[in-house]
Amino acid sequence: MILCADDINSWCKSRRLQLNASKTEAIWFGSKLNLAQLNKRDCSIKVCSSIIQTAAVVRDLGLLLDSELSMMQHVTKWPPSACGFICVLWHVSGIAICMMY
């Protein structure tokens, strides 16, 4: 995994990009059994001079991904933000009634 992280860093440098290790997140995807086996090991990743700890949930392009790809984190966060967005749309369209859940 360290070689892969070094390859990503090299790719970024070749395109004059800088990998921000303080904002970089890592996650392992797998079944409950495979993840339980990983939890017994140190799964941190070294990028440049920084150590990145693995996370249980990461955000990518607004989508919350958990290690089992169950989408539960994303689904539980989605309704409040969606209701606010719908309220704004109703307001813009001239409908005065706004229902918030």
WOKA-V51788 format. One record per pair of residues at least 4 apart in sequence whose C-alpha atoms are under 6 Angstrom apart, sorted by the first residue. I is the first residue (numbers start at 0). J is the second residue. Records with the same first field share a line. If there is no record, write none. Layout:
BEGIN
I: J, J
END
This chain:
BEGIN
4: 46
11: 16
12: 16
25: 53
26: 53, 54
27: 66
28: 66, 67
29: 33, 34, 67
43: 51, 52, 53
44: 50, 51
45: 49, 50
55: 65, 66
56: 64, 65
57: 63, 64
58: 62, 63
63: 73
86: 97
89: 94
90: 94
END
